[in-house]
Amino acid sequence: MASITIRNLDEDVKTLLRVRAAENSHSMEEEARLILREAVSKKKGSQNLADVAEFYFGPKNGVDLKLPTREVGREPPCFE
């Protein structure tokens, strides 16, 4: 396994990483590995809007939305 050192990391970033790691029950080192692995493994354009919305607003971030059931809004017009 390889190792890296990250210099000049903002204190705010380190604090946010520590909090995120604690929320996910990981060490800071493991959380950084997961973030890096996810960042480099993504293919360009592989995410759709639903994936992005779930990433930022999903249950992992404390948002649990109850979506309404889909219904037909109205009958389509008849042009006959």
N, C-alpha and C positions, 0 to 999 in steps of 0.2 A: 504494500500500500504506500502511496505517495503522501507527502506532507507539504503544506504550504503555510506561510506566515503572512498575515495581512497587517500591513503597517498603516498608520495614519487613519485609523477607523474612528469616525466621529463617536463621541461618547454617547450621543443620543441613539445612534444606530446600535451600539453595543447594548444599551439598556433595552431597546425594543426587541432585540434578538433574545436577550435573557428572559423577558416577559413572555415572548412568543414560545420559547422553549418550555418554560414552566407551564404555560397553558396547555401544551401538547404533551406534557410529562416526558420531555426529552432534556438531555443536557444541551448546553449551548453549542457544543461541538457537533452533536448529532443533528441538531436543528439546522446548523449551517451546512452540513453535508446534504441534508434533504433538500434545502433550498437550492444549493448549487446543482445537485443532480437533476432536479426538476427544470431548472433554468437551461441547462445545456442539452437536455434530452428532448425538448420541445422542437417540433418541426415548424417552420414558418407557415403561418396560415392554418395550423392544425386546430386552432380553437374557434369555436363559433360563439355567438353572442350569449347563448345559454350557458356555456362553460365558463365564460368570463364572469357573468352575473353570479353564477353559483360560487365561484372562487371568492369573489368579494363580498357577496351578500348571503352566502349559504349558512347552513347550520354550524359549520366549523367556526364562523365568525359571530355567532350568537344571534343570527337572524333565522327565524323559522316561520315562514309565511304560509298561511293557509290559502291556497289558490282556489278561486271559485270554479265551479264546474262550467264547462263550455256549453253554451246553448245557441241555438239558431237565433240570431238577432231579429230577423224579420224574413218574410217571404220574399224571394227575388221577384223583380217586376216581370210582368208578362207583356211581350211586345207583339202579340198576335192580334 
